[in-house]
Amino acid sequence: MSKKERVVLVTVIIEAALAGLWWYLASMANPDHVTADFQQVVRQTMGTAMGALLAIGVMLFFVAARNDRKTIEDKMRR
């Protein structure tokens, strides 16, 4: 499995876990022990976390692609 495939797989798994957590928190109808803007805070926080992770995943994908190319070039030289 190439490094690019590993980065994509790990990113998808973590994003799915965050989406599941987001769905769980969003399905909670304002519990008694939270503030009235609970849903808005959950949306902003989880949306920011998922967006940041996706941006990092894209950068890591390009780094992994470069490393895969270097590995292939090194194998071709030998």
Secondary structure by P-SEA (a helix, b strand, c coil): ccaaaaaaaaaaaaaaaaaaaaaaaaacccccccccaaaaaaaaaaaaaaaaaaaaaaaaaaaaaaaaaaaaaaaaac
